[in-house]
Amino acid sequence: MVTGEFYITLDDKGRLLIPARLRHALSGDALYVTRGLENCLWLMLPEDFEQLKNTIINGPHSMFDRRLRILQRGMIAPAQLCEFDKAGRINIPASLRESVQLLLKEESVLLGAGNYLELWNKEAYESYLEASMDEFLDAAQSLSNLGRKEE
């Protein structure tokens, strides 16, 4: 499991240095990078990406399901396998960077979200946090309510 919030900067070649603590937790030599939800990129180990891909495309009629085709086009098709270099960096492809407004040599946010990472434009992440605060509080209250039902 990977967790943490890291403020990082993509270098002038679009490379992202994955913090050592996360690299050790991920224990792989490459990550898939693809579009995530809420205007961020998802970075995940190949086996986790394979599981996501199988969930989306392996149904018997997935190519005929409008919603699944949207997910295939939005998440599976743009995904690229990015290998770590000797310095622990991965190159974030320009098309994916541009899709979420990640700028070179400007601060971004890298989040450990369990079994994957999220990479955000810093301003977009801060706006998302502000805009979703009510939903965050509602979700927390839902957890509280679940605990009461079990008592």
PAZAPA-4460 file (N, C-alpha, C; in steps of 0.05 Angstrom, whole numbers, plus 32768, in hexadecimal, padded with zeros to 4 digits):
% residues 151
    n_x    n_y    n_z   ca_x   ca_y   ca_z    c_x    c_y    c_z   seq   type   mol
   8011   7FE8   8000   8000   8000   8000   8012   8019   8000     1      M     A
   800B   802C   7FEF   801A   8045   7FEE   8008   805C   7FF7     2      V     A
   8013   806C   8008   8005   8084   8012   8018   809B   8014     3      T     A
   800D   80B3   8015   801D   80CB   8018   8015   80DF   8004     4      G     A
   801C   80F8   800A   8017   810F   7FF8   8032   811D   7FF4     5      E     A
   803A   811E   7FDB   8055   8129   7FD5   8052   813F   7FC0     6      F     A
   805F   8155   7FC6   8060   816B   7FB3   807A   8168   7FA4     7      Y     A
   8077   8164   7F8A   808E   815E   7F79   808D   816F   7F60     8      I     A
   80A3   816F   7F50   80A4   817E   7F38   80AE   816C   7F21     9      T     A
   80A0   816D   7F0B   80A9   815F   7EF3   80C0   816E   7EE7    10      L     A
   80D5   8160   7EDF   80EC   816F   7ED4   80E6   8178   7EB8    11      D     A
   80FA   8185   7EAC   80F6   8190   7E91   80F2   817C   7E7B    12      D     A
   80F6   8162   7E81   80F1   814D   7E6E   80D8   813D   7E74    13      K     A
   80C9   8146   7E88   80B0   8138   7E8F   80B4   8120   7EA1    14      G     A
   80CB   811F   7EAF   80D0   8108   7EC0   80C7   810F   7EDD    15      R     A
   80BD   80FB   7EEA   80B3   80FC   7F05   80C4   80EB   7F17    16      L     A
   80D0   80F7   7F2B   80DF   80E7   7F3F   80CC   80DD   7F54    17      L     A
   80C9   80C2   7F54   80B8   80B6   7F68   80C7   80B5   7F82    18      I     A
   80BC   80C0   7F98   80CA   80C0   7FB1   80D2   80A4   7FB9    19      P     A
   80EA   80A1   7FC6   80F5   8087   7FCC   80E2   8076   7FDC    20      A     A
   80D4   8082   7FF0   80C1   8072   8000   80AB   8065   7FEF    21      R     A
   80A2   8073   7FDB   808E   8068   7FC9   809A   8053   7FB6    22      L     A
   80B2   8058   7FAC   80BF   8045   7F9A   80C2   802A   7FA8    23      R     A
   80CB   802B   7FC2   80CF   8012   7FD1   80B4   8004   7FD5    24      H     A
   809F   8013   7FDB   8085   8006   7FDF   807A   7FFA   7FC5    25      A     A
   8080   8006   7FAF   8076   7FFD   7F95   8085   7FE4   7F8B    26      L     A
   809F   7FE3   7F91   80B0   7FCC   7F8A   80AC   7FC2   7F6E    27      S     A
   80AF   7FD3   7F5B   80AE   7FCB   7F3F   80C1   7FDC   7F2F    28      G     A
   80C4   7FD6   7F15   80D7   7FE5   7F05   80C8   7FF6   7EF0    29      D     A
   80AD   7FF7   7EF2   809E   8007   7EDF   8082   800B   7EEB    30      A     A
   8075   8021   7EE1   805A   8027   7EE9   804A   802D   7ED0    31      L     A
   8031   8025   7ED0   801F   802E   7EBB   8015   804A   7EC3    32      Y     A
   8014   805C   7EB0   8009   8077   7EB4   7FF2   807A   7EA2    33      V     A
   7FDB   8082   7EAD   7FC3   8086   7E9D   7FB2   809C   7EAA    34      T     A
   7F9D   80A4   7E9B   7F8B   80B8   7EA6   7F7B   80AB   7EBC    35      R     A
   7F78   80BA   7ED2   7F68   80B2   7EE8   7F4E   80C1   7EE8    36      G     A
   7F41   80C2   7EFF   7F29   80D0   7F03   7F2F   80EB   7F10    37      L     A
   7F1C   80FE   7F0D   7F1E   8119   7F19   7F37   8128   7F0F    38      E     A
   7F3F   8124   7EF6   7F54   8134   7EEA   7F70   812F   7EF6    39      N     A
   7F77   8116   7EFA   7F92   810F   7F03   7F9B   80F7   7EF2    40      C     A
   7FB5   80F1   7EF5   7FC0   80D8   7EE9   7FC2   80C3   7EFF    41      L     A
   7FBE   80AA   7EF6   7FC2   8094   7F08   7FDC   8086   7F00    42      W     A
   7FEC   807F   7F13   8005   8070   7F0F   8002   8056   7F1F    43      L     A
   8006   803F   7F11   8002   8026   7F1F   8014   8010   7F14    44      M     A
   8019   7FFD   7F26   802A   7FE6   7F1E   801C   7FD7   7F08    45      L     A
   802C   7FCA   7EF7   8020   7FBB   7EE0   800A   7FA7   7EE9    46      P     A
   800E   7F99   7EFF   7FF9   7F85   7F07   7FDF   7F93   7F10    47      E     A
   7FE1   7FAB   7F1C   7FC9   7FB9   7F23   7FBB   7FC5   7F0B    48      D     A
   7FCB   7FCF   7EF8   7FBF   7FD8   7EDF   7FB2   7FC2   7ED0    49      F     A
   7FBE   7FAA   7ED0   7FB3   7F93   7EC2   7F97   7F8C   7ECE    50      E     A
   7F96   7F8E   7EE9   7F7C   7F88   7EF6   7F67   7F9D   7EEE    51      Q     A
   7F6F   7FB7   7EEE   7F5C   7FCC   7EE5   7F53   7FC7   7EC8    52      L     A
   7F66   7FC1   7EB7   7F60   7FBB   7E9B   7F4D   7FA4   7E98    53      K     A
   7F52   7F8F   7EA7   7F41   7F77   7EA5   7F25   7F7E   7EAF    54      N     A
   7F23   7F8E   7EC3   7F08   7F96   7ECE   7EF9   7FA4   7EB8    55      T     A
   7F06   7FB5   7EA9   7EF9   7FC6   7E95   7EF3   7FB8   7E7B    56      I     A
   7F06   7FA7   7E72   7F03   7F9D   7E56   7EFD   7F80   7E54    57      I     A
   7EFE   7F70   7E69   7EFB   7F54   7E66   7EDE   7F49   7E68    58      N     A
   7ECB   7F5A   7E6B   7EAF   7F50   7E6B   7EA8   7F45   7E50    59      G     A
   7E95   7F32   7E4E   7E8E   7F25   7E35   7E84   7F39   7E20    60      P     A
   7E78   7F4F   7E28   7E6D   7F62   7E15   7E77   7F7E   7E1A    61      H     A
   7E90   7F81   7E25   7E9A   7F9B   7E2D   7E9C   7FAE   7E15    62      S     A
   7EA2   7FA4   7DFE   7EA4   7FB6   7DE7   7E89   7FC1   7DDE    63      M     A
   7E73   7FB6   7DE8   7E59   7FC0   7DE1   7E4C   7FD1   7DF7    64      F     A
   7E5A   7FD3   7E0D   7E50   7FE3   7E24   7E5C   7FFF   7E23    65      D     A
   7E4A   8012   7E20   7E53   802E   7E1C   7E64   8038   7E32    66      R     A
   7E5D   8033   7E4B   7E6D   803C   7E62   7E88   8030   7E62    67      R     A
   7E8A   8016   7E5D   7EA4   8009   7E5D   7EB6   8013   7E46    68      L     A
   7EAA   8019   7E2F   7EBA   8024   7E19   7EC5   803F   7E21    69      R     A
   7EB6   804F   7E2F   7EC0   8069   7E39   7ED8   8065   7E4B    70      I     A
   7ED6   8052   7E5D   7EEC   804C   7E6F   7F04   8041   7E60    71      L     A
   7EFF   8030   7E4C   7F15   8025   7E3C   7F24   803C   7E2E    72      Q     A
   7F15   804E   7E22   7F21   8065   7E14   7F2E   8079   7E26    73      R     A
   7F23   807D   7E3E   7F2D   8091   7E50   7F44   8087   7E62    74      G     A
   7F45   806D   7E68   7F59   8063   7E7B   7F6C   804E   7E6F    75      M     A
   7F61   803C   7E5F   7F72   8026   7E55   7F82   802F   7E3D    76      I     A
   7F74   803B   7E2A   7F82   8043   7E11   7F9A   8056   7E15    77      A     A
   7F97   806A   7E26   7FAE   807D   7E28   7FC4   8073   7E3B    78      P     A
   7FC1   805C   7E48   7FD5   8053   7E5C   7FEF   804C   7E4E    79      A     A
   8005   8053   7E5C   801F   804D   7E52   8030   8042   7E69    80      Q     A
   8040   802E   7E63   8052   8022   7E76   806B   8033   7E77    81      L     A
   8072   803D   7E8E   8089   804F   7E91   809D   8042   7EA4    82      C     A
   80B5   803E   7E9B   80CA   8030   7EAB   80D9   8045   7EBC    83      E     A
   80E1   803C   7ED4   80F2   804C   7EE5   810E   804E   7ED8    84      F     A
   811B   8065   7ED9   8137   8067   7ED2   8148   8062   7EEA    85      D     A
   8162   8064   7EE8   8174   805E   7EFE   8171   8071   7F15    86      K     A
   8166   8088   7F10   8162   809C   7F26   8147   809A   7F33    87      A     A
   8137   8086   7F2A   811C   8083   7F36   8107   8095   7F2B    88      G     A
   810B   809E   7F12   80F8   80B0   7F05   80E9   80A0   7EEF    89      R     A
   80D1   80A9   7EE9   80C2   809F   7ED2   80BB   80B7   7EC1    90      I     A
   80BA   80B3   7EA7   80B3   80C8   7E94   8095   80C7   7E91    91      N     A
   8088   80DD   7E97   806B   80DF   7E94   8066   80E9   7E77    92      I     A
   8059   80D8   7E67   8055   80E0   7E4B   8046   80FA   7E48    93      P     A
   804F   810A   7E34   8044   8125   7E2F   8025   8125   7E2C    94      A     A
   801B   8111   7E1E   7FFE   8111   7E19   7FEF   810E   7E34    95      S     A
   7FF9   80FE   7E46   7FEC   80FA   7E60   7FF0   8113   7E71    96      L     A
   8008   811E   7E71   800D   8137   7E80   7FFA   814D   7E78    97      R     A
   7FF7   8150   7E5E   7FE6   8165   7E53   7FC9   8160   7E5A    98      E     A
   7FC0   8147   7E5B   7FA4   8141   7E60   7F9B   814A   7E7C    99      S     A
   7FAE   814E   7E8F   7FA7   8157   7EAA   7FB6   8170   7EB1   100      V     A
   7FC0   817F   7E9E   7FCE   8198   7EA1   7FE6   8197   7EB4   101      Q     A
   7FF6   8182   7EB2   800F   8180   7EC1   8024   8190   7EB2   102      L     A
   8030   81A3   7EBF   8044   81B3   7EB1   8060   81AC   7EBB   103      L     A
   8073   81AE   7EA8   808F   81A8   7EAF   8099   81BE   7EC1   104      L     A
   80AA   81B6   7ED4   80B8   81C8   7EE7   80A5   81D8   7EF8   105      K     A
   808C   81CD   7EFC   8079   81DA   7F0E   8070   81C4   7F22   106      E     A
   8069   81CD   7F3A   8062   81BA   7F4F   8049   81AB   7F49   107      E     A
   804A   8191   7F4E   8034   817F   7F4B   8030   8170   7F65   108      S     A
   801B   8160   7F67   8016   8151   7F80   8014   8134   7F78   109      V     A
   8023   8124   7F87   8023   8107   7F84   8017   80FB   7F9D   110      L     A
   8002   80EB   7F9A   7FF4   80DF   7FB1   7FF6   80C1   7FB0   111      L     A
   7FFC   80B5   7FC7   7FFA   8099   7FCA   7FDE   8092   7FD1   112      G     A
   7FD0   8082   7FC0   7FB4   807D   7FC4   7FAE   805F   7FC7   113      A     A
   7FBE   8052   7FD7   7FBA   8035   7FDC   7FCB   8025   7FC9   114      G     A
   7FC0   801A   7FB4   7FD0   800A   7FA1   7FD7   8019   7F88   115      N     A
   7FD3   8033   7F87   7FDB   8043   7F70   7FE2   805F   7F7A   116      Y     A
   7FED   806E   7F67   7FF4   808A   7F6D   7FE3   809C   7F5C   117      L     A
   7FDE   80B4   7F65   7FD0   80C9   7F55   7FE4   80E0   7F52   118      E     A
   7FE5   80EB   7F3A   7FF5   8102   7F34   7FE4   8118   7F2A   119      L     A
   7FE5   812F   7F39   7FD3   8146   7F34   7FE3   815F   7F2E   120      W     A
   7FD7   8170   7F1E   7FDF   818C   7F1C   7FD8   8198   7F38   121      N     A
   7FEB   81A6   7F44   7FE8   81AF   7F60   7FCE   81C0   7F63   122      K     A
   7FCA   81D3   7F51   7FB3   81E5   7F53   7F99   81D5   7F50   123      E     A
   7F99   81C2   7F3D   7F81   81B2   7F39   7F7B   81A1   7F52   124      A     A
   7F90   8196   7F5E   7F8C   8186   7F77   7F81   8197   7F8D   125      Y     A
   7F8C   81AE   7F91   7F82   81C0   7FA6   7F65   81C8   7FA1   126      E     A
   7F5E   81CE   7F88   7F43   81D5   7F81   7F30   81BD   7F86   127      S     A
   7F39   81A5   7F7F   7F29   818D   7F83   7F24   8189   7FA1   128      Y     A
   7F38   818C   7FB1   7F35   8188   7FCE   7F20   819C   7FD9   129      L     A
   7F22   81B5   7FD1   7F0F   81C9   7FDA   7EF3   81C3   7FD1   130      E     A
   7EF0   81BC   7FB7   7ED5   81B7   7FAC   7EC8   819E   7FB7   131      A     A
   7ED9   818B   7FBF   7ECD   8171   7FC8   7ECB   816F   7FE7   132      S     A
   7ED0   8184   7FF5   7ED0   8183   8012   7EB5   8179   801E   133      M     A
   7E9F   8183   8013   7E85   817A   801D   7E81   815C   8018   134      D     A
   7E8A   8152   8001   7E88   8135   7FFC   7E9A   8125   800E   135      E     A
   7EB1   8130   8014   7EC4   8124   8026   7EB8   8121   8042   136      F     A
   7EAB   8136   804B   7E9E   8136   8065   7E87   8122   8066   137      L     A
   7E77   8122   8050   7E61   810F   804E   7E6B   80F2   804E   138      D     A
   7E81   80ED   8040   7E8C   80D2   8040   7E96   80CA   805C   139      A     A
   7EA2   80DC   806A   7EAB   80D7   8085   7E93   80D1   8097   140      A     A
   7E7E   80E0   8094   7E66   80DC   80A4   7E5A   80C0   809E   141      Q     A
   7E5B   80B8   8084   7E51   809E   807D   7E60   8088   808C   142      S     A
   7E7A   808B   808E   7E8A   8077   809D   7E82   8077   80BA   143      L     A
   7E7D   808E   80C5   7E74   8090   80E1   7E5A   8082   80E4   144      S     A
   7E48   8086   80D2   7E2D   8079   80D3   7E2F   805B   80D1   145      N     A
   7E42   8051   80C0   7E46   8034   80BE   7E4F   8028   80D8   146      L     A
   7E61   8036   80E6   7E6A   802D   8100   7E54   802B   8114   147      G     A
   7E41   803D   8113   7E2B   803D   8126   7E18   8025   8121   148      R     A
   7E14   801E   8108   7E02   8008   8101   7E0D   7FED   810B   149      K     A
   7E28   7FEB   810C   7E34   7FD2   8115   7E33   7FCF   8133   150      E     A
   7E2F   7FE4   8142   7E2F   7FE2   815F   7E17   7FD5   816A   151      E     A
***
